[in-house]
Amino acid sequence: MNRLALALFPMIATTLMGIAVVAVLTMDIWATGQPILWAAVAGFVVSIPVSWWIGRQITAATAPRKGGAAG
């Protein structure tokens, strides 16, 4: 995982964990501790490849182009 992905990970993880927890709370299931905890864990796990992918996309978009015309 590159440094940009590591910098993006805390923001992406909290966002996805929050979305998952809110989704569990809005469902009409018994919102005890266990489904909320599993939703937060699922958001955390999903955020690992998401932050890696977003980091790669940003790095590719900002990298200098090879063989391009100078200026």
KOLPA-180954 format. One record per atom (N, C-alpha, C, O, CB): residue number from 1; residue in one letter; atom name; x, y, z. Coordinates in steps of 0.02 Angstrom, whole numbers. Glycine has a CB too. Example, Ala and Ser with C-alpha at 12.3 -4.5 7.8 and 13.67 -1.06 7.14 Angstrom:
! KOLPA-180954
+-----+------+------+--------+--------+--------+
:  nr : rest : atom :     px :     py :     pz :
+-----+------+------+--------+--------+--------+
:   1 :    a :    N :    660 :   -284 :    390 :
:   1 :    a :   CA :    615 :   -225 :    390 :
:   1 :    a :    C :    660 :   -165 :    390 :
:   1 :    a :    O :    712 :   -166 :    423 :
:   1 :    a :   CB :    565 :   -224 :    452 :
:   2 :    s :    N :    642 :   -112 :    354 :
:   2 :    s :   CA :    684 :    -53 :    357 :
:   2 :    s :    C :    645 :      2 :    394 :
:   2 :    s :    O :    670 :     57 :    402 :
:   2 :    s :   CB :    704 :    -30 :    286 :
+-----+------+------+--------+--------+--------+
This chain:
! KOLPA-180954
+-----+------+------+--------+--------+--------+
:  nr : rest : atom :     px :     py :     pz :
+-----+------+------+--------+--------+--------+
:   1 :    m :    N :     43 :    -59 :      0 :
:   1 :    m :   CA :      0 :      0 :      0 :
:   1 :    m :    C :     45 :     62 :      0 :
:   1 :    m :    O :     92 :     66 :     40 :
:   1 :    m :   CB :    -49 :      0 :     62 :
:   2 :    n :    N :     32 :    108 :    -43 :
:   2 :    n :   CA :     75 :    167 :    -47 :
:   2 :    n :    C :     57 :    218 :      7 :
:   2 :    n :    O :      7 :    210 :     42 :
:   2 :    n :   CB :     70 :    199 :   -116 :
:   3 :    r :    N :     97 :    269 :     13 :
:   3 :    r :   CA :     88 :    318 :     67 :
:   3 :    r :    C :     23 :    357 :     59 :
:   3 :    r :    O :     -8 :    375 :    109 :
:   3 :    r :   CB :    146 :    365 :     69 :
:   4 :    l :    N :      3 :    371 :     -2 :
:   4 :    l :   CA :    -59 :    407 :    -12 :
:   4 :    l :    C :   -119 :    366 :     12 :
:   4 :    l :    O :   -164 :    393 :     44 :
:   4 :    l :   CB :    -68 :    426 :    -86 :
:   5 :    a :    N :   -119 :    302 :     -2 :
:   5 :    a :   CA :   -173 :    259 :     21 :
:   5 :    a :    C :   -174 :    255 :     97 :
:   5 :    a :    O :   -227 :    253 :    127 :
:   5 :    a :   CB :   -165 :    188 :     -8 :
:   6 :    l :    N :   -115 :    255 :    128 :
:   6 :    l :   CA :   -112 :    255 :    201 :
:   6 :    l :    C :   -139 :    320 :    230 :
:   6 :    l :    O :   -168 :    320 :    284 :
:   6 :    l :   CB :    -41 :    242 :    225 :
:   7 :    a :    N :   -128 :    375 :    195 :
:   7 :    a :   CA :   -154 :    439 :    219 :
:   7 :    a :    C :   -230 :    443 :    209 :
:   7 :    a :    O :   -265 :    474 :    249 :
:   7 :    a :   CB :   -120 :    497 :    183 :
:   8 :    l :    N :   -255 :    413 :    156 :
:   8 :    l :   CA :   -327 :    414 :    142 :
:   8 :    l :    C :   -366 :    364 :    185 :
:   8 :    l :    O :   -426 :    373 :    196 :
:   8 :    l :   CB :   -339 :    399 :     69 :
:   9 :    f :    N :   -333 :    312 :    208 :
:   9 :    f :   CA :   -367 :    258 :    243 :
:   9 :    f :    C :   -408 :    281 :    304 :
:   9 :    f :    O :   -466 :    259 :    309 :
:   9 :    f :   CB :   -317 :    208 :    266 :
:  10 :    p :    N :   -383 :    323 :    349 :
:  10 :    p :   CA :   -425 :    343 :    406 :
:  10 :    p :    C :   -490 :    378 :    386 :
:  10 :    p :    O :   -542 :    367 :    417 :
:  10 :    p :   CB :   -386 :    388 :    451 :
:  11 :    m :    N :   -487 :    420 :    335 :
:  11 :    m :   CA :   -548 :    455 :    313 :
:  11 :    m :    C :   -597 :    407 :    279 :
:  11 :    m :    O :   -657 :    409 :    292 :
:  11 :    m :   CB :   -531 :    512 :    264 :
:  12 :    i :    N :   -572 :    363 :    237 :
:  12 :    i :   CA :   -614 :    316 :    202 :
:  12 :    i :    C :   -643 :    265 :    250 :
:  12 :    i :    O :   -702 :    247 :    245 :
:  12 :    i :   CB :   -576 :    281 :    146 :
:  13 :    a :    N :   -603 :    242 :    297 :
:  13 :    a :   CA :   -626 :    191 :    345 :
:  13 :    a :    C :   -682 :    218 :    389 :
:  13 :    a :    O :   -733 :    185 :    398 :
:  13 :    a :   CB :   -569 :    168 :    389 :
:  14 :    t :    N :   -674 :    278 :    415 :
:  14 :    t :   CA :   -727 :    306 :    458 :
:  14 :    t :    C :   -790 :    319 :    418 :
:  14 :    t :    O :   -846 :    311 :    444 :
:  14 :    t :   CB :   -704 :    369 :    492 :
:  15 :    t :    N :   -783 :    340 :    356 :
:  15 :    t :   CA :   -842 :    352 :    315 :
:  15 :    t :    C :   -880 :    288 :    301 :
:  15 :    t :    O :   -940 :    285 :    310 :
:  15 :    t :   CB :   -822 :    386 :    249 :
:  16 :    l :    N :   -844 :    236 :    278 :
:  16 :    l :   CA :   -878 :    173 :    262 :
:  16 :    l :    C :   -905 :    139 :    325 :
:  16 :    l :    O :   -958 :    108 :    322 :
:  16 :    l :   CB :   -831 :    127 :    226 :
:  17 :    m :    N :   -869 :    144 :    380 :
:  17 :    m :   CA :   -894 :    115 :    442 :
:  17 :    m :    C :   -957 :    151 :    465 :
:  17 :    m :    O :  -1005 :    119 :    487 :
:  17 :    m :   CB :   -841 :    118 :    497 :
:  18 :    g :    N :   -958 :    217 :    459 :
:  18 :    g :   CA :  -1017 :    255 :    477 :
:  18 :    g :    C :  -1076 :    240 :    434 :
:  18 :    g :    O :  -1133 :    234 :    458 :
:  18 :    g :   CB :  -1002 :    328 :    474 :
:  19 :    i :    N :  -1065 :    232 :    368 :
:  19 :    i :   CA :  -1120 :    214 :    323 :
:  19 :    i :    C :  -1148 :    146 :    341 :
:  19 :    i :    O :  -1209 :    137 :    341 :
:  19 :    i :   CB :  -1095 :    214 :    250 :
:  20 :    a :    N :  -1104 :     99 :    356 :
:  20 :    a :   CA :  -1128 :     32 :    373 :
:  20 :    a :    C :  -1167 :     31 :    438 :
:  20 :    a :    O :  -1218 :     -3 :    444 :
:  20 :    a :   CB :  -1069 :    -17 :    377 :
:  21 :    v :    N :  -1144 :     68 :    488 :
:  21 :    v :   CA :  -1178 :     71 :    552 :
:  21 :    v :    C :  -1246 :    105 :    545 :
:  21 :    v :    O :  -1295 :     82 :    574 :
:  21 :    v :   CB :  -1136 :    108 :    605 :
:  22 :    v :    N :  -1249 :    159 :    507 :
:  22 :    v :   CA :  -1313 :    193 :    496 :
:  22 :    v :    C :  -1361 :    147 :    458 :
:  22 :    v :    O :  -1421 :    146 :    473 :
:  22 :    v :   CB :  -1303 :    259 :    457 :
:  23 :    a :    N :  -1335 :    109 :    410 :
:  23 :    a :   CA :  -1378 :     62 :    374 :
:  23 :    a :    C :  -1407 :     10 :    421 :
:  23 :    a :    O :  -1466 :     -8 :    414 :
:  23 :    a :   CB :  -1338 :     28 :    318 :
:  24 :    v :    N :  -1367 :    -15 :    467 :
:  24 :    v :   CA :  -1392 :    -64 :    515 :
:  24 :    v :    C :  -1444 :    -33 :    561 :
:  24 :    v :    O :  -1495 :    -64 :    578 :
:  24 :    v :   CB :  -1334 :    -93 :    557 :
:  25 :    l :    N :  -1431 :     29 :    582 :
:  25 :    l :   CA :  -1478 :     62 :    628 :
:  25 :    l :    C :  -1544 :     79 :    594 :
:  25 :    l :    O :  -1596 :     81 :    628 :
:  25 :    l :   CB :  -1447 :    124 :    656 :
:  26 :    t :    N :  -1544 :     92 :    529 :
:  26 :    t :   CA :  -1606 :    108 :    495 :
:  26 :    t :    C :  -1647 :     47 :    476 :
:  26 :    t :    O :  -1707 :     52 :    464 :
:  26 :    t :   CB :  -1591 :    149 :    434 :
:  27 :    m :    N :  -1614 :    -11 :    473 :
:  27 :    m :   CA :  -1651 :    -72 :    460 :
:  27 :    m :    C :  -1692 :    -89 :    522 :
:  27 :    m :    O :  -1674 :    -73 :    578 :
:  27 :    m :   CB :  -1603 :   -131 :    441 :
:  28 :    d :    N :  -1746 :   -122 :    510 :
:  28 :    d :   CA :  -1789 :   -139 :    567 :
:  28 :    d :    C :  -1768 :   -206 :    597 :
:  28 :    d :    O :  -1807 :   -253 :    603 :
:  28 :    d :   CB :  -1863 :   -142 :    545 :
:  29 :    i :    N :  -1705 :   -208 :    617 :
:  29 :    i :   CA :  -1680 :   -266 :    654 :
:  29 :    i :    C :  -1665 :   -243 :    724 :
:  29 :    i :    O :  -1661 :   -184 :    738 :
:  29 :    i :   CB :  -1617 :   -298 :    619 :
:  30 :    w :    N :  -1656 :   -290 :    767 :
:  30 :    w :   CA :  -1641 :   -272 :    836 :
:  30 :    w :    C :  -1571 :   -245 :    838 :
:  30 :    w :    O :  -1522 :   -282 :    834 :
:  30 :    w :   CB :  -1649 :   -333 :    885 :
:  31 :    a :    N :  -1566 :   -180 :    845 :
:  31 :    a :   CA :  -1500 :   -147 :    842 :
:  31 :    a :    C :  -1464 :   -155 :    909 :
:  31 :    a :    O :  -1454 :   -108 :    946 :
:  31 :    a :   CB :  -1508 :    -72 :    825 :
:  32 :    t :    N :  -1445 :   -217 :    921 :
:  32 :    t :   CA :  -1404 :   -230 :    980 :
:  32 :    t :    C :  -1332 :   -217 :    962 :
:  32 :    t :    O :  -1317 :   -192 :    908 :
:  32 :    t :   CB :  -1414 :   -303 :   1006 :
:  33 :    g :    N :  -1288 :   -233 :   1007 :
:  33 :    g :   CA :  -1218 :   -219 :    995 :
:  33 :    g :    C :  -1186 :   -260 :    940 :
:  33 :    g :    O :  -1142 :   -237 :    905 :
:  33 :    g :   CB :  -1180 :   -228 :   1057 :
:  34 :    q :    N :  -1208 :   -322 :    933 :
:  34 :    q :   CA :  -1174 :   -366 :    886 :
:  34 :    q :    C :  -1183 :   -346 :    812 :
:  34 :    q :    O :  -1133 :   -343 :    777 :
:  34 :    q :   CB :  -1199 :   -436 :    896 :
:  35 :    p :    N :  -1244 :   -331 :    787 :
:  35 :    p :   CA :  -1249 :   -310 :    717 :
:  35 :    p :    C :  -1213 :   -244 :    704 :
:  35 :    p :    O :  -1186 :   -234 :    650 :
:  35 :    p :   CB :  -1322 :   -303 :    697 :
:  36 :    i :    N :  -1213 :   -200 :    752 :
:  36 :    i :   CA :  -1178 :   -136 :    744 :
:  36 :    i :    C :  -1103 :   -148 :    740 :
:  36 :    i :    O :  -1069 :   -118 :    699 :
:  36 :    i :   CB :  -1195 :    -88 :    802 :
:  37 :    l :    N :  -1078 :   -192 :    782 :
:  37 :    l :   CA :  -1007 :   -208 :    781 :
:  37 :    l :    C :   -987 :   -241 :    715 :
:  37 :    l :    O :   -935 :   -224 :    687 :
:  37 :    l :   CB :   -990 :   -253 :    840 :
:  38 :    w :    N :  -1028 :   -288 :    691 :
:  38 :    w :   CA :  -1012 :   -321 :    628 :
:  38 :    w :    C :  -1015 :   -272 :    569 :
:  38 :    w :    O :   -975 :   -278 :    523 :
:  38 :    w :   CB :  -1062 :   -379 :    615 :
:  39 :    a :    N :  -1060 :   -224 :    572 :
:  39 :    a :   CA :  -1063 :   -174 :    519 :
:  39 :    a :    C :  -1000 :   -131 :    519 :
:  39 :    a :    O :   -973 :   -115 :    466 :
:  39 :    a :   CB :  -1125 :   -130 :    527 :
:  40 :    a :    N :   -977 :   -112 :    579 :
:  40 :    a :   CA :   -916 :    -72 :    583 :
:  40 :    a :    C :   -855 :   -112 :    559 :
:  40 :    a :    O :   -812 :    -85 :    525 :
:  40 :    a :   CB :   -905 :    -48 :    655 :
:  41 :    v :    N :   -852 :   -176 :    576 :
:  41 :    v :   CA :   -796 :   -218 :    554 :
:  41 :    v :    C :   -798 :   -226 :    478 :
:  41 :    v :    O :   -747 :   -224 :    444 :
:  41 :    v :   CB :   -799 :   -287 :    589 :
:  42 :    a :    N :   -858 :   -236 :    450 :
:  42 :    a :   CA :   -865 :   -242 :    377 :
:  42 :    a :    C :   -843 :   -178 :    342 :
:  42 :    a :    O :   -810 :   -182 :    291 :
:  42 :    a :   CB :   -937 :   -260 :    358 :
:  43 :    g :    N :   -863 :   -121 :    368 :
:  43 :    g :   CA :   -841 :    -57 :    339 :
:  43 :    g :    C :   -766 :    -49 :    342 :
:  43 :    g :    O :   -736 :    -22 :    295 :
:  43 :    g :   CB :   -874 :      0 :    374 :
:  44 :    f :    N :   -735 :    -71 :    397 :
:  44 :    f :   CA :   -663 :    -67 :    404 :
:  44 :    f :    C :   -628 :   -110 :    352 :
:  44 :    f :    O :   -580 :    -89 :    320 :
:  44 :    f :   CB :   -642 :    -87 :    474 :
:  45 :    v :    N :   -652 :   -172 :    345 :
:  45 :    v :   CA :   -620 :   -219 :    298 :
:  45 :    v :    C :   -629 :   -195 :    226 :
:  45 :    v :    O :   -582 :   -200 :    186 :
:  45 :    v :   CB :   -650 :   -289 :    307 :
:  46 :    v :    N :   -687 :   -170 :    209 :
:  46 :    v :   CA :   -699 :   -147 :    140 :
:  46 :    v :    C :   -657 :    -85 :    126 :
:  46 :    v :    O :   -639 :    -73 :     68 :
:  46 :    v :   CB :   -774 :   -131 :    130 :
:  47 :    s :    N :   -642 :    -45 :    176 :
:  47 :    s :   CA :   -605 :     17 :    164 :
:  47 :    s :    C :   -532 :      5 :    145 :
:  47 :    s :    O :   -499 :     49 :    118 :
:  47 :    s :   CB :   -608 :     61 :    225 :
:  48 :    i :    N :   -505 :    -54 :    160 :
:  48 :    i :   CA :   -435 :    -68 :    143 :
:  48 :    i :    C :   -424 :    -69 :     67 :
:  48 :    i :    O :   -382 :    -32 :     43 :
:  48 :    i :   CB :   -413 :   -135 :    174 :
:  49 :    p :    N :   -461 :   -111 :     29 :
:  49 :    p :   CA :   -451 :   -109 :    -44 :
:  49 :    p :    C :   -476 :    -44 :    -76 :
:  49 :    p :    O :   -450 :    -23 :   -127 :
:  49 :    p :   CB :   -484 :   -168 :    -76 :
:  50 :    v :    N :   -527 :    -14 :    -46 :
:  50 :    v :   CA :   -553 :     49 :    -74 :
:  50 :    v :    C :   -501 :    104 :    -69 :
:  50 :    v :    O :   -490 :    140 :   -118 :
:  50 :    v :   CB :   -618 :     71 :    -37 :
:  51 :    s :    N :   -468 :    111 :    -12 :
:  51 :    s :   CA :   -417 :    163 :     -5 :
:  51 :    s :    C :   -357 :    147 :    -49 :
:  51 :    s :    O :   -326 :    194 :    -76 :
:  51 :    s :   CB :   -395 :    169 :     68 :
:  52 :    w :    N :   -339 :     84 :    -58 :
:  52 :    w :   CA :   -285 :     66 :   -103 :
:  52 :    w :    C :   -302 :     85 :   -175 :
:  52 :    w :    O :   -261 :    113 :   -211 :
:  52 :    w :   CB :   -269 :     -9 :    -98 :
:  53 :    w :    N :   -364 :     71 :   -196 :
:  53 :    w :   CA :   -385 :     86 :   -264 :
:  53 :    w :    C :   -388 :    162 :   -276 :
:  53 :    w :    O :   -364 :    186 :   -328 :
:  53 :    w :   CB :   -454 :     55 :   -278 :
:  54 :    i :    N :   -416 :    199 :   -229 :
:  54 :    i :   CA :   -419 :    272 :   -237 :
:  54 :    i :    C :   -349 :    302 :   -238 :
:  54 :    i :    O :   -336 :    348 :   -276 :
:  54 :    i :   CB :   -462 :    303 :   -180 :
:  55 :    g :    N :   -305 :    277 :   -196 :
:  55 :    g :   CA :   -236 :    300 :   -196 :
:  55 :    g :    C :   -202 :    288 :   -263 :
:  55 :    g :    O :   -165 :    331 :   -287 :
:  55 :    g :   CB :   -196 :    267 :   -142 :
:  56 :    r :    N :   -213 :    229 :   -292 :
:  56 :    r :   CA :   -185 :    214 :   -358 :
:  56 :    r :    C :   -213 :    260 :   -412 :
:  56 :    r :    O :   -176 :    284 :   -455 :
:  56 :    r :   CB :   -198 :    141 :   -377 :
:  57 :    q :    N :   -278 :    273 :   -409 :
:  57 :    q :   CA :   -309 :    316 :   -459 :
:  57 :    q :    C :   -283 :    388 :   -454 :
:  57 :    q :    O :   -270 :    419 :   -506 :
:  57 :    q :   CB :   -386 :    316 :   -450 :
:  58 :    i :    N :   -275 :    413 :   -394 :
:  58 :    i :   CA :   -248 :    481 :   -386 :
:  58 :    i :    C :   -176 :    484 :   -408 :
:  58 :    i :    O :   -156 :    532 :   -441 :
:  58 :    i :   CB :   -255 :    505 :   -313 :
:  59 :    t :    N :   -137 :    434 :   -391 :
:  59 :    t :   CA :    -66 :    432 :   -411 :
:  59 :    t :    C :    -60 :    429 :   -487 :
:  59 :    t :    O :    -18 :    464 :   -516 :
:  59 :    t :   CB :    -30 :    372 :   -379 :
:  60 :    a :    N :   -101 :    389 :   -519 :
:  60 :    a :   CA :    -99 :    384 :   -592 :
:  60 :    a :    C :   -121 :    448 :   -626 :
:  60 :    a :    O :    -94 :    468 :   -677 :
:  60 :    a :   CB :   -143 :    326 :   -616 :
:  61 :    a :    N :   -170 :    481 :   -596 :
:  61 :    a :   CA :   -195 :    544 :   -627 :
:  61 :    a :    C :   -147 :    601 :   -620 :
:  61 :    a :    O :   -147 :    647 :   -661 :
:  61 :    a :   CB :   -262 :    563 :   -595 :
:  62 :    t :    N :   -105 :    600 :   -568 :
:  62 :    t :   CA :    -59 :    655 :   -557 :
:  62 :    t :    C :     12 :    640 :   -579 :
:  62 :    t :    O :     56 :    683 :   -572 :
:  62 :    t :   CB :    -59 :    674 :   -486 :
:  63 :    a :    N :     25 :    581 :   -604 :
:  63 :    a :   CA :     93 :    563 :   -626 :
:  63 :    a :    C :    109 :    598 :   -691 :
:  63 :    a :    O :     65 :    609 :   -733 :
:  63 :    a :   CB :     99 :    486 :   -634 :
:  64 :    p :    N :    172 :    617 :   -700 :
:  64 :    p :   CA :    191 :    648 :   -763 :
:  64 :    p :    C :    186 :    598 :   -820 :
:  64 :    p :    O :    201 :    539 :   -812 :
:  64 :    p :   CB :    262 :    676 :   -760 :
:  65 :    r :    N :    164 :    620 :   -876 :
:  65 :    r :   CA :    155 :    577 :   -935 :
:  65 :    r :    C :    221 :    566 :   -970 :
:  65 :    r :    O :    262 :    612 :   -977 :
:  65 :    r :   CB :    103 :    608 :   -984 :
:  66 :    k :    N :    231 :    505 :   -993 :
:  66 :    k :   CA :    293 :    488 :  -1028 :
:  66 :    k :    C :    284 :    504 :  -1102 :
:  66 :    k :    O :    232 :    491 :  -1132 :
:  66 :    k :   CB :    311 :    412 :  -1019 :
:  67 :    g :    N :    336 :    533 :  -1131 :
:  67 :    g :   CA :    336 :    547 :  -1203 :
:  67 :    g :    C :    292 :    604 :  -1224 :
:  67 :    g :    O :    281 :    614 :  -1284 :
:  67 :    g :   CB :    316 :    487 :  -1240 :
:  68 :    g :    N :    266 :    642 :  -1178 :
:  68 :    g :   CA :    223 :    699 :  -1195 :
:  68 :    g :    C :    263 :    758 :  -1219 :
:  68 :    g :    O :    323 :    763 :  -1207 :
:  68 :    g :   CB :    180 :    719 :  -1135 :
:  69 :    a :    N :    229 :    803 :  -1252 :
:  69 :    a :   CA :    262 :    864 :  -1276 :
:  69 :    a :    C :    277 :    910 :  -1217 :
:  69 :    a :    O :    234 :    921 :  -1174 :
:  69 :    a :   CB :    218 :    900 :  -1328 :
:  70 :    a :    N :    336 :    936 :  -1215 :
:  70 :    a :   CA :    355 :    981 :  -1162 :
:  70 :    a :    C :    329 :   1050 :  -1177 :
:  70 :    a :    O :    346 :   1081 :  -1227 :
:  70 :    a :   CB :    432 :    982 :  -1152 :
:  71 :    g :    N :    286 :   1073 :  -1133 :
:  71 :    g :   CA :    261 :   1132 :  -1140 :
:  71 :    g :    C :    236 :   1189 :  -1159 :
:  71 :    g :    O :    223 :   1232 :  -1117 :
:  71 :    g :   CB :    269 :   1139 :  -1135 :
+-----+------+------+--------+--------+--------+
